[in-house]
Amino acid sequence: MNYFIQFLTYFRILIAPIIFILITLYDSYSWALVLFFLASISDYWDGFLARKYNLESVMGAVLDPIADKILIVFLILALSLELSSTFIGIVGGIILAREFWVIALRDFNARQGNSGATQVTFLAKIKTFIQFIVFSLYLVGLILNNALIIFISNFLLFLALIITLQTGLSYTMSTFKK
């Protein structure tokens, strides 16, 4: 079971560039959506199974959020390019900057023996879920060639940005609270 749980995490890492290629080179949005859906549910299942079978590990705790970030990086890049969207590029860049900042905070806290300050919160899980919904909607909008769905996706991406910034601020405050 441990190998399967690890596979689910590695799957997200390996599938991200494939999704990027499907979107940008082949305009194969349906396949990209299917693979993205599988990658998204693998995020839930690897954590659920690790907790259920008491197979949580330090490596899993480190790799799981990084796998999510790798997946998000490739999707932001692919969608920015495919839709020629400065909006997705800027908002995505801010989201990614926050992600790198949180990685730095986690590393800092681990070295300081304060890992609890940056443990994944419920709001951070909601943030990841909303990001997955947003990117799925973008892909649906591309599949259907529907500007309204793309517009709604832009609105939800902005909502995801607000939650992303809030969780980043929360982690920052927890880290530097005396």
Backbone bond lengths (Angstrom), bond angles and torsions (degrees), N, CA, C in turn:
res aa  C-N    CA-C-N  psi(-1)  N-CA   C-N-CA  omega(-1)  CA-C   N-CA-C  phi
1 M - - - 1.459 - - 1.534 110.74 -
2 N 1.333 115.58 -37.31 1.461 119.61 -179.43 1.530 111.40 -58.31
3 Y 1.341 116.81 -41.04 1.465 120.20 179.92 1.533 111.60 -66.61
4 F 1.323 116.46 -36.09 1.458 120.36 178.43 1.526 110.30 -65.21
5 I 1.329 116.67 -42.76 1.462 121.24 178.85 1.526 109.83 -61.94
6 Q 1.328 116.48 -44.00 1.467 119.84 177.33 1.526 110.82 -63.68
7 F 1.330 116.71 -39.40 1.465 120.83 178.37 1.525 110.82 -58.40
8 L 1.328 117.16 -41.78 1.463 120.76 -179.31 1.529 111.28 -60.30
9 T 1.319 116.26 -39.54 1.469 120.03 177.70 1.519 110.53 -68.49
10 Y 1.325 116.70 -47.73 1.471 120.79 -179.61 1.533 111.20 -64.33
11 F 1.324 116.43 -30.61 1.465 121.23 178.61 1.521 110.47 -57.50
12 R 1.350 117.00 -44.92 1.466 120.33 179.90 1.522 111.17 -62.58
13 I 1.313 116.10 -38.16 1.465 120.10 -179.79 1.527 110.55 -67.43
14 L 1.320 116.30 -43.75 1.467 120.82 -176.22 1.527 113.02 -75.70
15 I 1.304 116.82 -31.38 1.466 120.15 -175.66 1.531 112.13 -78.94
16 A 1.336 117.29 -23.26 1.472 121.11 -176.59 1.530 113.32 -55.92
17 P 1.341 119.77 -50.89 1.473 117.43 179.19 1.526 113.07 -67.98
18 I 1.321 117.41 -26.58 1.468 120.23 177.05 1.524 109.48 -67.11
19 I 1.322 116.66 -42.68 1.466 120.85 177.01 1.530 109.57 -61.51
20 F 1.326 116.62 -43.18 1.467 120.94 177.97 1.529 110.74 -56.67
21 I 1.312 116.46 -46.64 1.474 121.56 -179.30 1.525 110.69 -65.15
22 L 1.328 117.01 -42.62 1.464 120.20 179.23 1.531 111.22 -60.09
23 I 1.323 116.87 -39.63 1.465 120.61 -178.25 1.523 111.17 -74.71
24 T 1.316 116.86 -50.20 1.473 120.01 -169.86 1.521 114.61 -84.17
25 L 1.313 117.70 -33.09 1.465 119.32 -176.19 1.526 113.63 -99.45
26 Y 1.332 116.25 -32.64 1.462 118.85 -172.62 1.521 114.63 -114.07
27 D 1.339 117.86 -3.29 1.468 121.07 -176.15 1.522 111.57 49.25
28 S 1.305 115.44 35.07 1.463 121.68 -178.56 1.531 108.68 -97.25
29 Y 1.315 114.25 70.73 1.458 120.67 -174.14 1.530 112.39 -67.58
30 S 1.320 117.15 -34.26 1.469 119.97 -179.70 1.519 111.04 -64.26
31 W 1.328 116.64 -45.75 1.470 119.52 178.56 1.522 110.53 -66.78
32 A 1.315 116.27 -37.96 1.465 119.95 177.63 1.533 110.01 -61.80
33 L 1.335 116.61 -41.37 1.463 120.72 178.60 1.524 111.04 -64.63
34 V 1.309 117.71 -43.65 1.477 120.88 178.86 1.523 110.19 -60.35
35 L 1.331 116.54 -48.03 1.467 119.82 -179.68 1.520 111.53 -66.22
36 F 1.330 116.55 -38.23 1.460 119.83 177.70 1.530 110.51 -65.44
37 F 1.315 117.12 -39.94 1.469 120.71 176.69 1.521 110.47 -60.54
38 L 1.333 116.55 -46.19 1.468 120.28 178.70 1.534 111.07 -62.13
39 A 1.326 115.91 -41.39 1.465 119.86 178.30 1.529 110.45 -64.40
40 S 1.324 116.54 -40.31 1.464 120.83 -179.43 1.518 111.96 -64.37
41 I 1.319 116.83 -45.35 1.473 117.74 -179.87 1.523 111.46 -72.25
42 S 1.333 117.35 -24.86 1.468 118.91 176.18 1.526 110.18 -64.78
43 D 1.338 117.28 -28.90 1.464 121.11 177.38 1.526 110.26 -62.81
44 Y 1.312 116.18 -42.47 1.471 119.67 178.03 1.529 110.67 -67.98
45 W 1.320 116.41 -49.17 1.453 120.57 -171.78 1.524 113.48 -67.46
46 D 1.334 118.49 -35.34 1.460 116.61 -178.93 1.526 110.86 -65.87
47 G 1.337 117.18 -40.09 1.462 120.03 176.95 1.514 112.74 -68.69
48 F 1.322 116.36 -43.31 1.465 120.94 -179.88 1.532 110.80 -60.51
49 L 1.319 116.53 -48.93 1.471 120.40 -178.33 1.526 111.71 -66.87
50 A 1.328 117.08 -38.50 1.474 120.04 178.64 1.524 110.40 -61.93
51 R 1.333 116.67 -41.87 1.467 119.63 178.66 1.527 111.35 -70.40
52 K 1.340 116.44 -43.16 1.460 120.76 -177.08 1.526 112.17 -61.36
53 Y 1.328 116.03 -42.44 1.466 120.54 -177.22 1.529 112.17 -98.99
54 N 1.325 116.25 13.06 1.462 122.00 178.43 1.532 111.34 52.50
55 L 1.323 115.66 46.44 1.460 121.62 -179.11 1.527 111.12 -113.93
56 E 1.329 116.12 24.87 1.460 119.57 177.68 1.521 108.59 -67.29
57 S 1.318 115.71 139.37 1.460 120.38 -178.92 1.518 109.75 -137.09
58 V 1.320 115.60 162.09 1.460 120.44 176.44 1.523 109.15 -63.14
59 M 1.327 116.84 -42.76 1.467 120.63 179.83 1.522 110.29 -61.76
60 G 1.306 117.76 -42.78 1.459 121.17 177.90 1.520 112.16 -63.87
61 A 1.330 116.10 -40.66 1.462 120.58 179.23 1.533 111.09 -64.87
62 V 1.330 116.96 -30.74 1.462 121.16 178.56 1.525 110.69 -80.98
63 L 1.340 116.41 -46.79 1.465 120.70 -173.92 1.522 113.71 -72.57
64 D 1.327 118.20 -34.18 1.466 120.36 -175.42 1.531 112.29 -57.81
65 P 1.342 119.11 -53.21 1.468 117.05 179.12 1.527 112.93 -67.66
66 I 1.327 117.30 -29.55 1.469 119.37 177.80 1.528 110.23 -68.55
67 A 1.327 116.85 -38.49 1.472 120.30 177.12 1.525 110.06 -61.19
68 D 1.325 116.68 -41.31 1.472 120.49 176.99 1.522 110.61 -60.95
69 K 1.317 116.04 -43.94 1.464 120.59 -178.02 1.527 111.66 -66.37
70 I 1.312 117.40 -39.22 1.463 121.08 177.53 1.524 109.79 -61.87
71 L 1.317 116.22 -45.13 1.461 121.01 178.35 1.531 110.51 -60.09
72 I 1.320 116.69 -45.58 1.465 121.42 -179.18 1.530 110.73 -65.42
73 V 1.329 118.04 -40.71 1.472 121.38 178.85 1.523 110.27 -57.19
74 F 1.326 116.79 -49.79 1.459 119.96 -178.11 1.526 112.01 -65.04
75 L 1.327 117.12 -35.57 1.462 119.22 178.36 1.519 112.10 -70.83
76 I 1.312 117.63 -42.20 1.468 120.05 178.15 1.523 109.63 -60.85
77 L 1.317 116.76 -45.52 1.464 120.03 179.53 1.532 111.24 -62.55
78 A 1.322 116.11 -47.04 1.468 120.01 -177.95 1.525 111.49 -62.62
79 L 1.325 117.15 -45.56 1.460 120.29 -177.84 1.530 111.94 -69.85
80 S 1.332 116.67 -37.25 1.472 119.63 176.04 1.516 110.51 -59.57
81 L 1.320 115.79 -45.11 1.464 120.25 -179.44 1.528 111.21 -69.47
82 E 1.319 116.21 -48.70 1.467 120.48 -174.38 1.523 112.24 -63.95
83 L 1.325 116.14 -39.08 1.463 119.96 -178.19 1.531 112.17 -96.04
84 S 1.327 116.41 3.38 1.474 121.46 -176.81 1.525 109.92 45.94
85 S 1.322 115.40 49.15 1.462 121.23 -171.55 1.521 112.06 -107.53
86 T 1.310 114.98 111.32 1.461 120.37 172.92 1.528 109.38 -66.14
87 F 1.328 116.81 -36.49 1.465 121.18 179.61 1.535 110.73 -58.06
88 I 1.329 117.04 -51.31 1.467 120.10 179.37 1.524 109.60 -62.11
89 G 1.325 116.84 -38.95 1.458 120.52 179.16 1.517 112.84 -62.57
90 I 1.335 116.95 -46.19 1.468 120.26 -178.64 1.524 111.12 -69.96
91 V 1.330 116.52 -51.11 1.469 119.77 -179.88 1.529 109.65 -62.02
92 G 1.324 115.92 -43.10 1.465 120.03 177.88 1.517 111.76 -61.71
93 G 1.334 116.53 -40.19 1.461 120.20 177.76 1.521 112.11 -62.30
94 I 1.328 117.00 -40.25 1.468 120.71 177.69 1.525 110.05 -66.65
95 I 1.330 116.54 -42.20 1.467 119.98 177.64 1.524 110.11 -60.58
96 L 1.326 116.27 -44.57 1.466 119.66 -179.57 1.528 111.63 -66.56
97 A 1.332 117.42 -37.68 1.465 120.12 177.09 1.528 109.88 -60.58
98 R 1.328 116.18 -42.39 1.469 119.62 176.89 1.512 110.81 -62.07
99 E 1.332 116.99 -41.64 1.471 120.50 -179.92 1.530 110.94 -61.20
100 F 1.332 116.67 -43.99 1.471 119.58 178.59 1.523 111.22 -66.78
101 W 1.333 116.68 -36.94 1.452 121.25 176.98 1.536 110.28 -61.49
102 V 1.315 116.90 -44.22 1.466 120.30 -179.59 1.528 110.51 -66.62
103 I 1.322 117.57 -37.45 1.470 120.14 175.05 1.535 109.38 -59.49
104 A 1.336 116.31 -44.12 1.468 120.06 178.59 1.531 110.80 -63.00
105 L 1.330 116.73 -41.98 1.471 120.05 178.18 1.526 110.70 -62.46
106 R 1.321 116.91 -41.75 1.469 119.68 179.35 1.523 111.24 -63.03
107 D 1.317 116.25 -42.28 1.462 120.11 177.61 1.531 110.09 -63.27
108 F 1.325 116.69 -46.39 1.464 121.22 178.50 1.522 110.95 -58.33
109 N 1.337 116.09 -47.67 1.462 120.16 -178.85 1.526 112.00 -65.03
110 A 1.325 117.25 -37.10 1.461 120.00 177.56 1.531 110.37 -62.49
111 R 1.310 116.88 -40.91 1.469 120.96 179.15 1.527 111.99 -70.03
112 Q 1.332 116.94 -26.20 1.460 121.88 -179.52 1.532 112.79 -93.09
113 G 1.338 116.08 -0.90 1.461 119.67 -177.24 1.518 112.50 70.19
114 N 1.319 116.45 30.29 1.465 122.20 -176.26 1.533 110.60 -125.00
115 S 1.329 117.22 39.60 1.467 121.18 -174.34 1.525 113.40 -59.72
116 G 1.311 117.19 -25.20 1.453 120.78 179.96 1.521 113.32 -62.10
117 A 1.332 116.79 -24.13 1.468 120.52 -178.11 1.519 112.09 -65.86
118 T 1.318 116.86 -25.96 1.467 119.52 -177.82 1.528 112.05 -122.92
119 Q 1.320 116.90 27.69 1.457 118.94 172.90 1.520 108.45 -66.17
120 V 1.321 115.24 145.96 1.465 120.22 -177.86 1.524 109.60 -60.67
121 T 1.321 115.38 128.17 1.462 121.67 179.97 1.528 109.84 -96.95
122 F 1.318 114.84 166.84 1.463 119.77 177.10 1.524 110.79 -62.10
123 L 1.337 116.84 -40.41 1.467 120.19 178.95 1.531 110.80 -63.41
124 A 1.326 117.54 -35.69 1.471 120.60 177.42 1.527 110.63 -66.60
125 K 1.328 116.60 -35.13 1.475 119.34 176.23 1.534 109.98 -67.72
126 I 1.328 116.39 -39.55 1.471 120.73 176.12 1.529 109.48 -61.55
127 K 1.330 116.42 -42.12 1.466 121.57 178.88 1.530 110.47 -57.40
128 T 1.308 116.29 -48.06 1.464 120.17 179.37 1.525 110.42 -62.18
129 F 1.318 117.18 -43.04 1.465 121.43 178.75 1.531 110.86 -60.56
130 I 1.330 116.97 -45.40 1.467 120.29 179.84 1.523 110.32 -64.18
131 Q 1.334 117.11 -40.83 1.464 119.60 177.46 1.522 110.36 -60.26
132 F 1.319 117.55 -42.61 1.465 120.67 178.56 1.529 110.90 -63.12
133 I 1.334 117.31 -40.04 1.472 121.15 177.28 1.528 110.04 -63.39
134 V 1.326 115.99 -45.94 1.469 120.99 -178.79 1.523 110.64 -58.38
135 F 1.324 117.07 -49.32 1.462 119.53 -177.01 1.526 111.45 -68.45
136 S 1.325 116.53 -31.84 1.471 119.32 173.94 1.527 110.28 -64.56
137 L 1.340 116.46 -42.74 1.465 119.96 179.19 1.531 111.76 -63.90
138 Y 1.327 116.65 -40.16 1.468 118.76 175.67 1.527 109.96 -57.19
139 L 1.326 116.59 -44.96 1.468 120.05 -179.37 1.525 111.02 -65.08
140 V 1.331 117.31 -39.97 1.465 120.42 176.45 1.533 109.49 -62.28
141 G 1.333 116.66 -42.61 1.463 120.44 177.34 1.520 112.12 -60.12
142 L 1.328 116.65 -38.81 1.469 120.03 177.08 1.530 111.38 -69.17
143 I 1.327 115.97 -41.51 1.474 119.96 179.09 1.527 110.04 -59.46
144 L 1.327 116.44 -46.09 1.469 121.71 -176.41 1.528 112.67 -87.21
145 N 1.332 115.96 -5.70 1.466 121.30 -176.21 1.527 109.64 52.48
146 N 1.350 115.38 50.35 1.453 122.36 -172.28 1.527 110.29 -115.70
147 A 1.324 116.66 111.44 1.461 122.04 -177.93 1.529 112.16 -65.79
148 L 1.332 117.94 -32.52 1.461 120.28 179.43 1.530 110.92 -63.77
149 I 1.310 117.11 -42.92 1.466 120.64 179.04 1.530 110.03 -65.07
150 I 1.314 116.73 -38.65 1.471 120.42 176.93 1.535 109.85 -64.07
151 F 1.338 117.16 -41.71 1.461 121.49 178.37 1.530 110.65 -62.13
152 I 1.329 116.92 -45.68 1.468 121.30 177.99 1.530 109.73 -61.87
153 S 1.316 116.27 -39.02 1.465 120.81 177.69 1.526 110.70 -61.89
154 N 1.342 116.62 -40.77 1.465 120.20 177.05 1.523 111.11 -60.93
155 F 1.332 116.63 -43.58 1.461 121.02 178.48 1.534 110.48 -61.29
156 L 1.331 116.48 -46.35 1.461 120.38 -179.68 1.531 111.94 -67.83
157 L 1.337 116.66 -31.51 1.469 119.37 175.69 1.530 109.66 -63.92
158 F 1.324 116.52 -38.55 1.461 119.48 177.29 1.531 110.42 -65.26
159 L 1.326 117.35 -40.24 1.466 121.50 175.07 1.531 110.22 -60.42
160 A 1.320 116.67 -44.23 1.469 120.86 177.45 1.524 110.38 -60.45
161 L 1.333 116.73 -37.40 1.467 120.68 177.82 1.520 110.74 -61.04
162 I 1.321 116.95 -45.25 1.470 120.71 -179.13 1.527 110.25 -61.05
163 I 1.323 117.28 -45.78 1.469 120.79 179.41 1.526 110.00 -66.13
164 T 1.312 116.66 -39.04 1.458 121.49 179.06 1.530 110.44 -61.05
165 L 1.328 116.61 -45.53 1.459 120.35 179.13 1.530 111.37 -66.13
166 Q 1.332 116.42 -38.77 1.467 120.16 178.52 1.527 110.96 -61.58
167 T 1.328 117.20 -45.39 1.469 119.05 -179.20 1.528 110.71 -67.96
168 G 1.327 116.94 -36.41 1.463 119.82 176.77 1.521 111.45 -63.06
169 L 1.340 116.24 -42.19 1.458 120.97 177.38 1.530 110.71 -63.78
170 S 1.315 116.02 -41.85 1.463 120.78 178.99 1.535 111.15 -61.16
171 Y 1.329 117.32 -45.08 1.465 120.91 177.71 1.532 110.90 -63.61
172 T 1.326 116.60 -38.89 1.465 121.08 -179.84 1.522 110.24 -64.63
173 M 1.325 116.35 -46.10 1.452 120.50 -179.81 1.536 110.80 -64.27
174 S 1.319 117.86 -40.31 1.470 120.76 178.54 1.524 111.27 -65.07
175 T 1.315 115.80 -34.54 1.467 120.12 -178.65 1.528 111.55 -69.35
176 F 1.323 116.18 -43.48 1.463 119.49 -172.65 1.519 113.98 -100.56
177 K 1.325 116.60 8.00 1.467 120.74 177.17 1.526 108.34 -70.49
178 K 1.301 116.19 134.40 1.476 120.65 -179.98 1.505 109.01 -107.99
